């Protein structure tokens, strides 16, 4: 079920024209930066988008303008974990990995307990906060860390929001979801019991 759904959403994203992606990314950024969660945050962690994802470039630039510290994940494939690392440039501070991901070149990892909001990628989200990732579990493991007390914010196109996505016990839901159309907030009480 998850595999087929991932393929379907990937095809939809690959077919979306670049100008439409740029316009929708800008609309979503405006909604996110207008939220109280963003405005309260001092340290935010942002995924560095792939060409077929909602673009986070404008969000990073805006966060710097708003005097926020911006972190991006650096991947340790051996340990199968992400290390939140501060970036101050979208050029000199980043390197492209063999997997085609952009990540911080270096820098000390920032303690997870200091992060106010994590902007979470996903192939699809549903209307109760569940997320369908790329299948490697990096974000699920990261967000399950007991010291993380911040906000988890899904960031995607409205086209990626489905009525329901398949979720398992280790899948971590987001506490809010921002798209080009709206901001959704999810309470733990309203989540469907598994």
NUDREN-80371 format. One record per atom (N, C-alpha, C): residue in one letter; x, y, z. Coordinates in steps of 0.001 Angstrom, whole numbers, padded with zeros to 6 digits, always signed. Layout:
N
AXYZ
...
// end
This chain:
194
X+000830-001206+000000
X+000000+000000+000000
X+000871+001266+000000
X+001862+001331+000932
X+002718+002511+001011
X+003523+002692-000268
X+004046+001582-000804
X+004889+001652-002002
X+004117+002236-003181
X+002904+001745-003390
X+002077+002221-004512
X+001729+003698-004328
X+001405+004062-003101
X+001048+005448-002812
X+002242+006376-003050
X+003438+005947-002611
X+004650+006747-002856
X+004854+006970-004353
X+004696+005914-005138
X+004883+006020-006596
X+003868+006981-007207
X+002633+006893-006760
X+001569+007751-007294
X+001859+009231-006996
X+002247+009521-005748
X+002519+010913-005370
X+003765+011422-006084
X+004795+010587-006196
X+006013+010997-006926
X+005681+011386-008371
X+004852+010580-009025
X+004467+010888-010415
X+003737+012228-010488
X+002842+012475-009524
X+002096+013737-009497
X+003055+014918-009330
X+004024+014791-008416
X+004976+015877-008174
X+005879+016109-009386
X+006320+015028-010014
X+007186+015153-011195
X+006461+015829-012353
X+005131+015686-012401
X+004342+016271-013487
X+003977+017738-013232
X+004186+018220-011998
X+003799+019595-011681
X+004773+020581-012338
X+004258+021536-013131
X+005145+022508-013793
X+005925+023347-012762
X+007156+023683-013100
X+008024+024429-012181
X+007420+025768-011739
X+006804+026551-012646
X+006203+027817-012196
X+005096+027613-011161
X+004305+026544-011320
X+003248+026237-010361
X+003855+025856-009006
X+004926+025053-009051
X+005625+024672-007806
X+006143+025912-007080
X+006740+026830-007831
X+007302+028044-007226
X+006210+028901-006594
X+005095+029051-007308
X+003990+029870-006791
X+003393+029254-005524
X+003157+027945-005558
X+002567+027267-004398
X+003541+027252-003221
X+004834+027120-003497
X+005842+027144-002436
X+005827+028500-001731
X+005716+029576-002506
X+005690+030929-001936
X+004439+031137-001077
X+003297+030639-001547
X+002055+030758-000769
X+002164+030016+000559
X+002727+028810+000517
X+002897+028020+001740
X+003859+028701+002702
X+004940+029271+002157
X+005902+029971+003010
X+005234+031145+003723
X+004398+031888+003007
X+003696+033025+003624
X+002800+032562+004769
X+002102+031445+004568
X+001229+030924+005630
X+002050+030453+006830
X+003160+029779+006561
X+003985+029285+007660
X+004611+030431+008448
X+005175+031413+007748
X+005849+032517+008450
X+004850+033448+009141
X+003570+033307+008819
X+002541+034080+009507
X+001986+033365+010731
X+002431+032128+010959
X+001885+031346+012079
X+002536+031733+013402
X+001800+031540+014484
X+002328+031845+015822
X+003480+030906+016171
X+003414+029668+015701
X+004467+028696+015984
X+005798+029169+015395
X+005756+029641+014160
X+006978+030150+013516
X+007466+031404+014241
X+006553+032305+014543
X+006949+033581+015144
X+007540+033418+016544
X+007109+032402+017281
X+007679+032129+018609
X+009043+031447+018524
X+009304+030761+017424
X+010512+029939+017298
X+011775+030792+017157
X+012816+030386+017850
X+014125+031018+017704
X+015065+030136+016891
X+014911+028819+017024
X+015748+027864+016283
X+014821+026955+015500
X+014993+026956+014169
X+014161+026087+013337
X+015047+025146+012526
X+014557+023943+012351
X+015252+022970+011504
X+014422+022791+010246
X+015075+022922+009097
X+014391+022905+007805
X+015011+021838+006910
X+014172+021058+006235
X+014717+020138+005231
X+015109+020947+003999
X+016165+020536+003344
X+016626+021210+002120
X+016004+020467+000953
X+015062+021111+000296
X+014180+020441-000649
X+014887+019895-001883
X+014322+018797-002373
X+014706+018205-003649
X+013952+018944-004751
X+014371+018810-006011
X+013692+019532-007105
X+012200+019228-007238
X+011766+018046-006808
X+010342+017702-006939
X+009588+017842-005617
X+010123+018648-004688
X+009443+018911-003418
X+009081+020386-003332
X+008193+020702-002403
X+007914+022099-002100
X+009247+022767-001756
X+009472+023961-002293
X+010774+024620-002163
X+010907+025323-000812
X+011952+024976-000076
X+012183+025586+001242
X+013194+026731+001186
X+013704+027066+000010
X+014714+028122-000106
X+014200+029444+000460
X+013007+029853+000049
X+012434+031118+000517
X+012217+031122+002020
X+011856+029965+002565
X+011641+029849+004001
X+012952+030059+004770
X+014023+029458+004282
X+015337+029620+004928
X+015756+031087+004899
X+015629+031719+003731
X+016023+033125+003593
X+015186+034022+004507
X+013889+033734+004586
X+013007+034521+005440
X+013363+034341+006921
X+013689+033111+007311
X+014052+032844+008706
X+015310+033622+009089
X+016271+033688+008188
X+017472+034491+008466
X+017112+035968+008604
X+016231+036458+007724
X+015780+037862+007818
X+015112+038117+009167
X+014417+037109+009670
X+013706+037232+010942
X+014614+036919+012139
X+015917+036833+011886
X+016938+036623+012931
X+016762+035317+013687
X+016378+034282+012948
X+016273+032951+013540
X+017523+032140+013180
X+017879+031216+014057
X+018940+030273+013725
X+018311+029158+012900
X+018969+028806+011797
X+018438+027796+010886
X+019347+026566+010905
X+018735+025425+011127
X+019452+024157+011116
X+018963+023335+009931
X+019838+022475+009454
X+019472+021517+008415
X+020014+020159+008830
X+019371+019089+008395
X+019851+017762+008796
X+021097+017333+008027
X+022059+016802+008777
X+023206+016124+008171
X+022994+014648+008479
X+023119+013812+007459
X+022776+012395+007592
X+024012+011561+007911
X+023866+010713+008912
X+024864+009675+009174
X+024237+008361+008716
X+024642+007895+007535
X+024057+006677+006979
X+024440+005464+007816
X+025666+005473+008375
X+026120+004333+009182
X+025264+004203+010444
X+025006+005337+011092
X+024210+005310+012332
X+022709+005435+012064
X+022349+005658+010806
X+020949+005817+010394
X+020243+006905+011213
X+020909+008067+011315
X+020293+009165+012052
X+020643+010504+011430
X+019872+011518+011822
X+020095+012888+011348
X+020701+013698+012482
X+021648+014567+012103
X+022251+015463+013083
X+021891+016890+012705
X+021155+017609+013560
X+020772+018987+013245
X+021990+019902+013310
X+022320+020534+012181
X+023530+021336+012066
X+023173+022731+011561
X+023716+023756+012193
X+023389+025131+011805
X+023991+025478+010444
X+023216+026205+009636
X+023717+026726+008354
X+023532+028243+008344
X+024463+028917+007687
X+024383+030376+007557
X+024451+030811+006099
X+024546+029827+005194
X+024601+030107+003760
X+024002+028915+003019
X+023304+029202+001918
X+022755+028124+001096
X+023733+027682+000014
X+024911+028304+000012
X+025923+027912-000971
X+027150+027325-000279
X+027885+028166+000437
X+029161+027702+001006
X+028990+026699+002150
X+027859+026681+002817
X+027669+025778+003961
X+027131+024402+003562
X+026806+024209+002272
X+026153+022968+001848
X+026986+022192+000844
X+026743+020885+000839
X+027356+019994-000139
X+026263+019047-000629
X+026391+018600-001878
X+025434+017615-002392
X+026019+016235-002199
X+025247+015343-001598
X+025720+013992-001322
X+025551+013103-002548
X+026099+011901-002470
X+025967+010940-003573
X+024504+010520-003769
X+023681+010740-002742
X+022254+010403-002841
X+021445+011554-003452
X+022121+012654-003817
X+021435+013798-004407
X+020817+014740-003392
X+021141+014563-002109
X+020613+015427-001053
X+021602+016546-000761
X+021074+017727-000425
X+021943+018802+000055
X+021960+018734+001574
X+023166+018875+002137
X+023265+018853+003592
X+024430+019732+004034
X+024453+020110+005323
X+025549+020943+005807
X+026897+020252+005622
X+027905+021038+005233
X+029251+020510+005033
X+029821+020044+006373
X+029701+020894+007374
X+030264+020570+008685
X+029586+021440+009736
X+030096+021353+010929
X+029534+022136+012024
X+029096+021221+013137
X+029152+021727+014358
X+028739+020889+015478
X+027231+020681+015477
X+026771+019473+015780
X+025335+019250+015898
X+024768+020088+017051
X+023568+020602+016864
X+022882+021398+017884
X+022030+020444+018730
X+022027+020591+020054
X+021188+019704+020867
X+019722+019760+020437
X+019134+018607+020313
X+017755+018505+019833
X+016775+019215+020764
X+017119+019305+022031
X+016231+019951+023008
X+016083+021455+022761
X+017000+022050+021985
X+016950+023497+021725
X+016093+023861+020513
X+015705+022873+019722
X+014977+023141+018480
X+013511+023450+018792
X+013049+024611+018310
X+011669+025030+018568
X+010677+024445+017568
X+011111+024331+016315
X+010207+023808+015284
X+011026+023052+014239
X+010517+021893+013841
X+011138+021097+012782
X+010183+021092+011601
X+010670+021582+010454
X+009884+021564+009215
X+010125+020193+008577
X+009046+019418+008479
X+009150+018009+008113
X+008686+017782+006676
X+009505+017101+005868
X+009069+016764+004510
X+008160+015539+004532
X+007499+015298+003430
X+006695+014090+003302
X+006195+013971+001877
X+005992+012753+001439
X+005397+012566+000117
X+003895+012837+000191
X+003291+012473+001328
X+001864+012726+001517
X+001584+012887+003009
X+000526+013632+003301
X+000041+013821+004671
X-001457+013581+004644
X-002031+013297+005820
X-003483+013189+005833
X-004084+014207+006800
X-005398+014203+006875
X-006108+015240+007623
X-006119+015008+009135
X-005353+014006+009607
X-005203+013841+011056
X-003737+013959+011485
X-002858+014337+010535
X-001460+014587+010892
X-000503+013455+010587
X-001002+012340+010052
X-000085+011259+009680
X+000652+011641+008405
X+001862+011079+008264
X+002712+011437+007136
X+003276+010190+006484
X+003391+010258+005182
X+004040+009198+004413
X+005382+009751+003950
X+006457+009217+004524
X+007793+009665+004145
X+008334+008865+002982
X+009642+008920+002822
X+010278+008214+001713
X+010629+006774+002059
X+010371+006376+003310
X+010511+004970+003656
X+011776+004587+004409
X+012610+005567+004733
X+013853+005217+005432
X+013766+005457+006940
X+012752+006175+007398
X+012515+006338+008823
X+013385+007356+009547
X+014164+008166+008810
X+015058+009127+009465
X+014295+010130+010325
X+013239+010709+009764
X+012470+011701+010532
X+011702+011049+011671
X+011164+009861+011461
X+010436+009185+012536
X+011361+008934+013729
X+012575+008465+013467
X+013528+008227+014563
X+013930+009539+015227
X+014156+010574+014407
X+014584+011869+014942
X+013500+012474+015842
X+012268+012478+015376
X+011168+013106+016114
X+010749+012303+017338
X+011159+011041+017405
X+010843+010206+018567
X+011821+010444+019718
X+012867+011240+019476
X+013879+011479+020507
X+013216+012085+021750
X+013464+011535+022936
X+012773+012012+024140
X+013074+013470+024509
X+014198+014014+024035
X+014536+015397+024377
X+013884+016425+023452
X+013257+015965+022375
X+012621+016907+021455
X+011242+017292+021977
X+011058+018586+022240
X+009771+019081+022739
X+009169+020150+021836
X+009737+020323+020656
X+009289+021385+019767
X+008070+021003+018947
X+007754+021878+018015
X+006627+021690+017096
X+007128+020924+015871
X+006334+019963+015413
X+006632+019273+014159
X+005662+019792+013113
X+006207+020374+012075
X+005379+021030+011055
X+005608+020410+009688
X+004602+019698+009189
X+004655+019206+007823
X+004557+020387+006869
X+005281+020314+005758
X+005317+021411+004785
X+005205+020778+003412
X+004083+021029+002724
X+003817+020324+001468
X+002795+021094+000639
X+002584+020622-000573
X+001528+021173-001412
X+000185+020592-000975
X-000881+021361-001154
X-002222+020861-000827
X-002521+019586-001617
X-001956+019468-002825
X-002151+018271-003658
X-001645+017002-002966
X-000769+017154-001966
X-000193+016003-001266
X-001003+015606-000026
X-002095+016321+000236
X-002921+016014+001406
X-004033+015050+000986
X-004042+013889+001638
X-005017+012846+001341
X-005935+012662+002541
X-007041+011978+002311
X-007964+011719+003423
X-007274+010868+004491
X-006483+009896+004035
X-005795+009016+004974
X-004537+008459+004328
X-003463+008387+005119
X-002264+007687+004658
X-002013+006524+005612
X-001462+005420+005106
X-001205+004286+005999
X-000135+004656+007028
X-000386+004353+008288
X+000564+004676+009353
X+000743+003472+010261
X+001975+003298+010711
X+002304+002201+011615
X+002718+002765+012968
X+002931+001888+013919
X+003201+002301+015300
X+004404+003233+015425
X+005463+003026+014635
X+006666+003847+014754
X+006612+005134+013924
X+005587+005290+013104
X+005439+006507+012295
X+005035+007674+013193
X+005760+008781+013075
X+005492+009947+013921
X+004602+010936+013183
X+003443+011282+013742
X+002582+012286+013119
X+003171+013685+013333
X+002705+014650+012544
X+003108+016043+012749
X+002060+016742+013601
X+002478+017816+014284
X+001518+018550+015114
X+000824+019655+014329
X+001418+020034+013180
X+000739+020973+012285
X+001169+020678+010860
X+000363+021129+009915
X+000653+020930+008495
X+000342+022222+007767
X+001340+022737+007037
X+001164+023966+006265
X+001297+023635+004786
X+000289+024050+004016
X+000318+023878+002565
X+000127+025246+001911
X+000023+025248+000605
X-000222+026493-000127
X-001645+027004+000087
X-002513+026206+000685
X-003917+026601+000881
X-004272+026932+002324
X-003659+026218+003299
X-004101+026425+004679
X-003118+025867+005698
X-003373+026230+006953
X-002623+025703+008098
X-003564+024795+008872
X-003133+023572+009108
X-003914+022631+009920
X-003123+022352+011198
X-003825+022297+012308
X-003197+021936+013583
X-003892+020688+014106
X-003111+019796+014685
X-003644+018517+015154
X-003389+018371+016640
X-004451+018053+017384
X-004263+017800+018821
X-004047+016317+019004
X-003292+015973+020027
X-003038+014562+020299
X-004348+013835+020624
X-005285+014542+021258
X-006561+013919+021640
X-007381+013493+020432
X-007268+014279+019337
X-008126+013998+018175
X-007554+012908+017285
X-006353+012438+017614
X-005725+011423+016778
X-006444+010086+016934
X-006556+009380+015855
X-007209+008079+015871
X-006315+007089+016615
X-006903+006346+017535
X-006113+005344+018287
X-005761+004190+017381
X-004548+003685+017572
X-004115+002530+016775
X-003999+001315+017661
// end
